[in-house]
Amino acid sequence: MESDNPTYNTLYNYTKSLSVALGYRDLMTRLHSERVRDIALELGMQCGLNKQELLILRISASFHDVGKIGIPDSILLKPTQLDDAEWEIMKRHAEIGEQIMKSTELEGSGQAALEIRHHHERYDGHGYPDSLAGEAIPIGSRIISIADSYDAMAVTRSYHRARAHAEIMDVLHAENGGKHDPELMRVFGGIIEKSRLKAAC
């Protein structure tokens, strides 16, 4: 997906180095980010985002977790559930990621940074870091939230098993209107059934 504006391509190519760095720090996070990017783009295209919006989404989804570079190994790589204090530190990755993206100072980095900052907001306003609600949350962030949740449950991690597709969808539907945008969830329910990234049944 190439942009008519070469600056957007420069931004994506420039930030690819961040993905390589994150892969050396935590390969699972890098691979997760690549899958989230692909799911998010499928959803974004189905939602009718224009070419520029899709290019920004590609960048923000690819690097939604890049702020984890700034999280201590003892927390980032902990094989068990985080305690409350550790979770508060982990939550900072959204703001750290925003700062990293903005620091490129390239065209498009500001919007991508906002989508990264807000990808853990909840549709009901109970997310972080700013407790945004509904359509006050950038649409890219709302898309990433769904893709992120789906893939996180589809893959085995040290602290949980991989869930089957039907089980994941049950969880996402239970969170519909709370964590996730109901209209985006409706569209997602259609595309994931045909996606190569659909979890095993």
Backbone hydrogen bonds, N-H to C=O, Kabsch-Sander energy under -0.5 kcal/mol:
donor,donor_aa,acceptor,acceptor_aa,energy
8,Y,5,N,-1.5
9,N,5,N,-0.9
10,T,6,P,-2.2
11,L,7,T,-2.4
12,Y,8,Y,-2.2
13,N,9,N,-2.7
14,Y,10,T,-2.9
15,T,11,L,-2.3
16,K,12,Y,-1.0
17,S,13,N,-0.5
17,S,14,Y,-0.9
18,L,15,T,-1.0
19,S,15,T,-1.1
20,V,16,K,-1.8
21,A,17,S,-2.2
22,L,18,L,-2.7
23,G,19,S,-2.2
24,Y,20,V,-1.7
25,R,21,A,-1.5
26,D,22,L,-3.5
30,R,26,D,-1.7
31,L,27,L,-2.6
32,H,28,M,-2.3
33,S,29,T,-2.4
34,E,30,R,-1.8
35,R,31,L,-1.9
36,V,32,H,-2.6
37,R,33,S,-2.3
38,D,34,E,-1.8
39,I,35,R,-2.5
40,A,36,V,-2.9
41,L,37,R,-2.3
42,E,38,D,-1.8
43,L,39,I,-2.3
44,G,40,A,-3.1
45,M,41,L,-2.6
46,Q,42,E,-1.8
47,C,43,L,-1.8
48,G,45,M,-1.2
49,L,44,G,-2.2
54,L,50,N,-2.5
55,L,51,K,-2.0
56,I,52,Q,-2.1
57,L,53,E,-2.4
58,R,54,L,-2.6
59,I,55,L,-1.7
60,S,56,I,-3.0
61,A,57,L,-3.0
62,S,58,R,-1.8
63,F,59,I,-1.7
64,H,61,A,-1.0
66,V,63,F,-1.6
68,K,65,D,-2.2
69,I,66,V,-2.0
70,G,67,G,-1.8
71,I,68,K,-1.6
75,I,72,P,-1.6
76,L,72,P,-3.1
77,L,73,D,-2.6
78,K,75,I,-1.1
87,W,83,D,-2.6
88,E,84,D,-1.8
89,I,85,A,-1.4
90,M,86,E,-2.6
91,K,87,W,-2.4
92,R,89,I,-1.3
93,H,90,M,-2.1
94,A,91,K,-1.2
96,I,92,R,-2.5
97,G,93,H,-2.5
98,E,94,A,-1.7
99,Q,95,E,-2.1
100,I,96,I,-2.4
101,M,97,G,-2.4
102,K,98,E,-2.7
103,S,99,Q,-1.6
104,T,101,M,-1.4
105,E,102,K,-1.6
109,S,106,L,-2.2
112,A,108,G,-2.1
113,A,109,S,-2.4
114,L,110,G,-1.8
115,E,111,Q,-2.1
116,I,112,A,-2.1
117,R,113,A,-2.7
118,H,114,L,-1.9
119,H,116,I,-1.2
121,E,118,H,-1.7
122,R,132,L,-0.5
123,Y,179,K,-1.1
124,D,178,G,-2.5
125,G,122,R,-2.1
128,Y,120,H,-1.6
134,G,123,Y,-2.0
136,A,133,A,-1.9
137,I,134,G,-1.6
142,R,138,P,-2.0
143,I,139,I,-2.3
144,I,140,G,-2.6
145,S,141,S,-2.3
146,I,142,R,-1.3
147,A,143,I,-2.2
148,D,144,I,-3.3
149,S,145,S,-2.2
150,Y,146,I,-2.6
151,D,147,A,-2.4
152,A,148,D,-2.3
153,M,149,S,-1.5
154,A,150,Y,-1.2
155,V,151,D,-0.9
157,R,160,H,-2.5
160,H,157,R,-1.1
163,R,153,M,-3.0
165,H,200,A,-2.4
168,I,164,A,-2.4
169,M,165,H,-2.6
170,D,166,A,-1.8
171,V,167,E,-1.9
172,L,168,I,-2.7
173,H,169,M,-2.7
174,A,170,D,-1.8
175,E,171,V,-1.4
176,N,173,H,-0.9
177,G,180,H,-2.6
178,G,175,E,-1.8
179,K,175,E,-1.9
180,H,175,E,-1.6
185,M,181,D,-2.4
186,R,182,P,-1.8
187,V,183,E,-1.8
188,F,184,L,-2.8
189,G,185,M,-2.4
190,G,186,R,-0.8
190,G,187,V,-0.8
191,I,187,V,-1.8
192,I,188,F,-2.6
194,K,191,I,-1.2
195,S,191,I,-0.6
195,S,192,I,-0.6
198,K,195,S,-1.5
